Amino acid sequence: MHRPVVPGLQRARCRKRPGLTRATRRGDAYVVTGQKIWTSEAMWSQWCFLLCRTEADQAAHRGLSVLLVPLDTPGIERRPIITASGTQEFAEVFFDDAEVPAGNILGAPGQGWAIAMQLLGYERGPGDMGWVARLMRMLAILEEDVSNGAVQADDAARRTIAQAWVAMEALRLHVKRTLSSRLDGSVPGPEGSVDKLLLTEVDQLVSRVIMDVRGARSLVDEDPWLDAYFWSRAQSIFGGTQQIQRTVVAQRVLGMPR
């Protein structure tokens, strides 16, 4: 799925393994070397948010910055990663002495980690990413197919559909509460990990119910529901694994010790 930021502009997120991608200041430019993997939408993007190490004398996260990098810059190579569903929504991106204007830094040098964490707050939010509407549509299509006889479902299957709707409604109401809490202008915080945990549970439940009710046809035919099922399995990994989300909730929301 192509998701432009503004008409005519695509962007990718290059932030995996930032410590292995370095940007050295030379005059009015940063010279970038390194590699990124699992870069979202890189094959059709014109720009990327690049999280890289710019401050060699700073330890850990304090040495990271974000550069806005045109992907047609000399020295940048993109290689597609083919997913289980046959898409090319991810790529490896290689930087071989790619020169990026120093003015393309986002924020201040060394501020990259804070920026990345703020972006993750939005990425983890079901309301920000439009997941609720997508999952509700998937369930509504299944329900309609059962109602008109296109898909056969016994009482047990109908109960699983009802259970999926209950979980879906819990997610929808939770997202409404989350979005309403921002009416004062506040931005997403660590509590977004609660949203991500709930979203993952509901997404995987809905996709599993759809596969169970539709049966073998989803496996033998070219079926978009199988792609949706595969995607739902990745839901517990991208944006931070379930284990990471639980750690964030425990330490930063509940205040539990490390």
C-alpha positions in Angstrom: 0.0 0.0 0.0 1.4 3.4 -1.0 0.9 6.0 1.7 2.2 9.5 0.6 2.8 12.2 3.2 1.7 14.9 0.8 0.6 14.5 -2.9 3.6 13.5 -4.9 5.8 12.7 -1.9 6.6 9.3 -0.4 8.8 8.7 2.6 10.4 5.7 4.2 11.5 5.1 7.8 15.2 4.1 8.1 15.9 3.5 11.8 16.8 -0.2 12.2 20.2 -0.7 13.9 21.2 3.0 14.0 24.5 2.4 15.6 25.8 0.7 12.4 24.9 3.7 10.2 27.2 6.6 10.7 27.0 10.2 9.4 30.3 12.1 9.6 30.2 15.9 9.3 32.4 17.2 6.5 31.9 20.9 5.8 28.3 21.6 4.9 27.3 17.9 4.6 27.1 14.7 6.4 28.7 11.7 4.7 26.6 8.6 5.5 27.9 5.0 5.5 26.1 1.9 6.6 23.0 -0.2 6.0 19.4 -0.3 7.1 17.1 -3.3 6.8 13.3 -3.7 7.0 12.9 -0.1 5.8 9.2 0.5 5.3 8.1 1.6 1.8 11.7 2.4 0.7 11.3 1.0 -2.9 8.8 3.7 -3.9 9.7 6.5 -1.5 11.6 9.7 -2.5 12.8 10.5 1.0 13.6 8.7 4.2 13.8 9.5 7.9 17.3 8.3 8.7 18.3 7.5 12.3 22.0 7.4 12.4 25.0 8.1 14.7 26.4 11.6 14.2 28.1 12.2 17.5 30.9 9.8 17.8 32.0 11.1 21.2 28.6 10.5 22.8 27.5 7.2 24.3 24.5 5.1 23.3 21.3 7.0 22.4 22.8 10.4 23.0 24.9 10.2 19.8 22.0 9.6 17.4 20.4 12.1 15.1 17.7 12.1 12.4 18.6 13.2 8.8 16.0 13.8 6.0 17.6 12.0 3.1 16.6 12.1 -0.6 16.7 8.5 -1.7 18.0 9.5 -5.2 21.3 10.7 -3.5 24.4 9.2 -5.2 25.8 6.4 -3.0 22.3 5.0 -1.9 21.2 1.6 -3.1 17.8 0.0 -2.4 17.2 -3.8 -2.5 13.6 -5.1 -2.1 12.7 -7.7 0.5 9.9 -9.9 -0.8 7.4 -10.7 2.0 5.4 -14.0 2.5 2.5 -12.3 0.6 4.7 -11.3 -2.3 4.8 -7.6 -1.7 7.9 -5.3 -1.7 6.9 -3.0 1.1 10.3 -3.5 2.9 13.8 -3.0 1.6 17.4 -3.0 2.5 19.0 0.4 2.0 22.8 0.8 1.7 24.7 4.0 2.2 28.1 4.2 0.6 29.6 7.7 1.4 26.2 9.3 0.5 26.4 13.1 1.1 23.4 14.7 2.8 23.2 18.5 3.3 23.8 19.4 7.0 20.7 21.5 6.8 18.7 18.3 6.4 19.1 17.4 10.1 15.7 17.2 11.9 15.9 18.9 15.3 19.3 19.2 16.9 22.3 16.9 16.7 22.0 14.1 19.3 18.2 14.5 19.5 17.5 11.5 17.2 16.4 9.0 19.9 13.8 11.4 21.3 12.4 12.0 17.9 12.3 8.3 17.1 10.5 7.5 20.3 7.9 10.2 19.6 7.3 8.8 16.1 6.9 5.4 17.6 4.2 6.8 19.9 2.1 7.6 16.8 3.1 4.4 14.9 1.9 2.2 17.8 -1.5 3.9 18.0 -4.4 2.1 16.3 -6.2 5.4 16.0 -3.3 7.1 14.3 -2.7 4.3 11.8 -6.4 3.7 10.9 -6.4 0.1 12.1 -9.8 0.1 13.7 -11.7 0.9 10.5 -9.7 -1.7 8.6 -10.4 -4.5 11.1 -14.1 -3.5 11.4 -14.4 -3.7 7.6 -12.8 -7.1 7.5 -15.3 -8.4 10.1 -18.2 -6.8 8.4 -17.4 -8.5 5.1 -17.1 -11.9 6.8 -20.5 -11.3 8.5 -22.1 -10.3 5.3 -20.7 -13.4 3.5 -22.1 -15.6 6.3 -25.5 -13.9 6.1 -25.9 -14.3 2.4 -24.7 -17.9 2.3 -21.4 -17.2 0.5 -19.6 -18.7 3.5 -21.1 -21.5 5.6 -20.8 -21.1 9.3 -22.2 -23.3 12.1 -23.2 -22.1 15.5 -19.6 -22.5 16.9 -18.2 -20.5 14.0 -20.8 -17.8 14.6 -19.9 -17.6 18.2 -16.2 -17.0 17.3 -17.4 -14.1 15.0 -19.3 -12.7 17.9 -16.3 -12.9 20.2 -14.2 -11.1 17.5 -16.8 -8.3 17.4 -16.7 -8.0 21.2 -12.9 -7.7 21.1 -13.2 -5.2 18.2 -15.6 -3.0 20.2 -13.3 -3.0 23.2 -10.5 -1.8 20.9 -12.7 0.8 19.3 -13.8 2.3 22.7 -10.2 2.3 24.0 -9.0 4.1 20.9 -11.7 6.7 21.3 -10.6 7.3 24.9 -6.9 7.6 23.8 -7.7 10.1 21.1 -10.0 12.1 23.4 -7.1 12.4 25.9 -5.2 14.5 23.3 -7.8 17.2 23.0 -5.6 19.4 25.2 -2.8 19.2 22.7 -0.8 16.5 24.4 1.2 13.9 22.3 1.3 10.1 22.6 3.3 8.8 25.6 4.3 5.4 26.9 0.7 4.5 27.4 0.6 3.9 23.7 2.1 0.5 24.4 -1.2 -0.5 26.0 -3.0 0.4 22.7 -0.4 -1.6 20.7 -0.8 -4.7 22.9 -4.6 -4.5 22.5 -4.4 -3.9 18.8 -2.1 -6.9 18.3 -4.5 -9.2 20.2 -7.5 -8.0 18.2 -5.8 -8.0 14.8 -4.6 -11.6 15.3 -7.9 -12.7 16.7 -9.9 -11.2 13.8 -7.6 -12.7 11.2 -7.6 -16.1 12.8 -11.4 -16.1 13.0 -11.7 -15.1 9.3 -9.3 -17.9 8.3 -11.1 -20.5 10.4 -14.6 -19.6 9.1 -13.6 -19.3 5.5 -11.8 -22.6 5.6 -9.5 -24.2 3.1 -10.4 -21.8 0.2 -8.2 -19.2 1.7 -5.2 -21.6 1.3 -5.8 -22.9 -2.2 -7.1 -19.8 -3.9 -5.5 -16.3 -4.4 -7.2 -14.9 -1.3 -6.5 -11.4 0.3 -7.6 -12.8 3.6 -4.5 -15.1 3.7 -2.3 -12.0 3.2 -4.1 -10.3 6.0 -3.5 -13.3 8.3 0.2 -13.3 7.5 0.4 -9.5 8.2 -1.4 -10.0 11.5 1.4 -12.3 12.6 3.9 -9.6 12.1 1.8 -7.2 14.3 3.4 -8.6 17.4 6.9 -7.7 16.0 6.8 -4.3 14.2 6.7 -1.1 16.2 8.3 -3.1 19.1 7.6 -6.7 20.0 5.0 -7.7 22.6 7.8 -8.2 25.1 9.0 -4.7 24.6 5.5 -3.2 24.9 4.9 -5.1 28.2 8.2 -3.8 29.5 7.3 -0.2 28.6 3.9 -0.6 30.3 5.5 -2.1 33.4 8.3 0.4 33.8 7.0 3.7 32.3 3.2 3.4 32.9 3.0 1.4 36.1 6.3 2.5 37.6 7.6 -1.0 38.4 11.3 -1.4 39.0 13.6 -2.6 36.2 
